[in-house]
Amino acid sequence: MAVENSVKNLRKERKETQKDLALAIGVDAKTIRNIELTGTCSLEVALRLSKYYEMSVDRIFKVAD
C-alpha cells in the first residue's frame, strides 16, 4: 500500500527547510527527508506534524489509490 503525503508542499509553503521542520517537531532532518521520499513515518511523528501544521493526520497523509 502506497502512502502519499503533503509534507514537502506544506513545508515549502512556509518557506522552511527540512532542518527547520525537523527542529520544530523534534526529529532529525533525515527523518523529514525520508517522510518526503517514502510517504511514511511513525504514528508519533505523524501526530507531531499534525499538531505543528494544525491539521488532521488524514489531511497530511493519504493512501494512494
C-alpha positions in Angstrom: 0.0 0.0 0.0 1.5 3.3 -1.1 1.1 6.4 1.1 1.2 9.9 -0.3 1.8 13.0 1.9 1.8 16.7 1.6 4.7 17.4 4.0 7.0 18.8 1.3 4.3 21.1 0.0 3.3 22.3 3.5 7.0 22.9 4.4 7.7 24.8 1.2 4.5 27.0 1.7 6.1 28.1 4.9 9.5 28.5 3.2 11.1 26.1 5.7 14.0 23.8 5.1 13.9 20.1 6.1 16.1 21.1 9.0 13.8 23.9 10.1 10.8 21.5 10.2 12.8 18.8 11.9 13.9 21.2 14.7 10.3 22.4 15.1 8.9 18.9 15.7 11.9 17.4 17.5 13.2 14.9 14.9 16.3 14.6 12.8 16.4 16.3 9.3 16.9 12.8 7.9 13.5 11.8 9.2 11.9 14.6 7.2 13.8 13.6 4.1 12.6 10.0 4.5 9.0 11.1 5.0 9.1 13.2 1.8 10.7 10.3 -0.1 8.7 7.3 1.2 5.5 8.9 2.4 5.6 7.0 5.7 6.6 7.7 9.3 5.7 6.6 12.8 2.4 7.5 14.3 4.2 9.7 16.8 5.8 11.7 14.1 2.6 11.9 12.1 0.9 13.3 15.2 3.7 15.9 15.7 3.3 17.0 12.1 -0.5 17.2 12.6 -0.1 19.4 15.7 2.6 21.6 14.0 0.6 22.2 10.9 -2.7 22.4 12.8 -4.5 19.9 10.6 -5.6 16.3 10.9 -3.3 13.5 10.0 -5.6 12.4 7.2 -5.1 15.8 5.5 -1.3 15.3 5.6 -1.2 11.6 4.7 -3.4 9.7 2.3 -3.4 6.1 1.0 -2.8 6.2 -2.7 -5.4 4.6 -5.0 
